[in-house]
């Protein structure tokens, strides 16, 4: 295993932060003016400054960070960091509770997804554009703990004039990348920031430890997911008596029978029940399992299994979805919102665009960002059941709807225009 670089604090134990801040201010002024500096910045800072200068970024002319407020919820859910947010917050609470620092979690591109802290420090951060949804990568705001941790792939502390933007000099920040333990790819950054006077040499080491704990939690969550899928798939694989494997929604293998061992297979971007080409297995039959897929190599001329989907909305308080395939039947309890969406799609087998669904659900075709966030959640929970562009059930699926005897009671709490319209129609045969 490759040893990670040890986190290097900006201010060493016993060193006077005020003296270091004055020195770095002189180094910064000289470097930006192209003059001889009284000292060299730390290598991680010097490398970052050189990247900024090579890209032609002027330290006093960087624009305010771009903020993606409308897509923030979608970015959070797609980041892979939701499962470790509590772990990160709990372990760094002592640095935040006194009100001098803020805790920030950003995604792999440096976009701020969550932040927490006292009102006074958050207000100070607001003035810098350090808000949820803001891009905080190096190319957006220069040298800082979030962007530089991503660029250097290591834990970084940036203190005072080590920041590339002069407006950031009153701050200190420590950030560490969080990696997906399955792939080794960086999926985000945890950062602690505050007034420069709060700098402490141990902060960066603590932030780095918390990032490693977050990675351990992600590994444990993945193992539990595969174990649950393995317990479901094992009797099915035994009953099939033919080469097959069970994988999670990302293609990680939980169980295999009569096939070469694989850690992961490459699933199509739009995985759905039916027949499809799966490298390196060739043509395969795919069926939905709770938490994953059953994948069976088959001959090119084999007849694909037809899946039946039954949406049961007879009970407004407990809508459900049932999936029937060749080797099993799975029932899912679904939320009223997902019942609304699936009911609309069941009545529009040709599919619905995001503006169409916005009109169906809200009576407002402009609410596409909200719809896409809803569809992202639905497609994650029921992977493969709904395609996109447009949103629709797969053509191979037979879709049935169990309506209540009196359509006037259909999803009684719903105010969606499409559901209100269905209540006035004859009961579908």
Order of alpha helices (4+ residues) and beta strands (2+ residues): alpha-alpha-alpha-alpha-alpha-beta-beta-alpha-alpha-alpha-beta-beta-beta-alpha-beta-beta-beta-beta-beta-beta-beta-beta-alpha-alpha-alpha-beta-beta-beta-alpha
